[in-house]
Amino acid sequence: MLKDPLFLIAAAACIGVAIILALGISTFGKEGAENGKRANKFMRWRIYAQFGAVALILLFVTLHQQFGGQ
């Protein structure tokens, strides 16, 4: 499974979601209106990245069920 490029792309997308989430949470802890706007922007990016990651995972699972996954 580690040699499957789609699995690696899906894993990288999940890591990207985690990084965006960490950036958004760290920005929430800072004071100021500008930081609040920035935190909301990070959380919007997280939603988009999370949608992409879930779509890649579903594609990976579907392809492995149809073609045997070897």
C-alpha positions in Angstrom: 0.0 0.0 0.0 2.9 2.4 0.7 3.9 2.1 -3.0 0.5 3.1 -4.3 0.8 6.8 -5.4 -2.9 7.5 -4.7 -2.4 6.4 -1.1 0.6 8.6 -0.7 -1.3 11.6 -2.2 -4.3 10.9 0.2 -1.9 10.6 3.1 -0.2 13.9 2.2 -3.6 15.6 1.9 -4.5 14.4 5.4 -1.2 15.8 6.7 -2.0 19.0 5.0 -5.4 19.2 6.7 -3.7 18.6 10.1 -1.2 21.4 9.4 -3.9 23.9 8.4 -5.9 22.9 11.5 -2.9 23.6 13.7 -2.2 26.9 12.1 -5.9 27.9 12.5 -6.0 26.9 16.2 -2.8 28.7 17.0 -4.1 31.8 15.4 -7.3 31.7 17.5 -5.2 32.0 20.6 -3.8 35.4 19.6 -5.7 38.6 20.4 -6.8 41.2 17.8 -9.5 41.5 15.1 -7.0 40.7 12.4 -6.0 37.4 14.0 -9.6 36.5 14.2 -10.1 37.1 10.5 -6.9 35.1 9.8 -8.1 32.2 12.0 -11.4 32.1 10.1 -9.6 32.1 6.8 -7.5 29.1 8.0 -10.6 27.2 9.0 -12.2 27.9 5.6 -9.1 26.5 3.9 -9.2 23.5 6.3 -12.8 22.7 5.1 -11.7 22.8 1.4 -8.6 20.7 2.1 -10.6 18.2 4.2 -13.1 17.8 1.4 -10.3 17.1 -1.0 -8.7 14.6 1.4 -12.0 12.7 1.9 -12.6 12.6 -1.8 -9.1 11.1 -2.3 -9.6 8.6 0.4 -13.0 7.5 -1.1 -11.4 7.3 -4.6 -8.6 5.1 -3.1 -11.0 2.8 -1.4 -13.2 2.5 -4.4 -10.4 1.7 -6.8 -9.0 -0.9 -4.4 -12.3 -2.6 -4.1 -12.9 -2.7 -7.9 -9.4 -3.7 -8.9 -8.2 -5.9 -6.0 -5.7 -3.4 -4.5 -2.5 -5.2 -5.4 
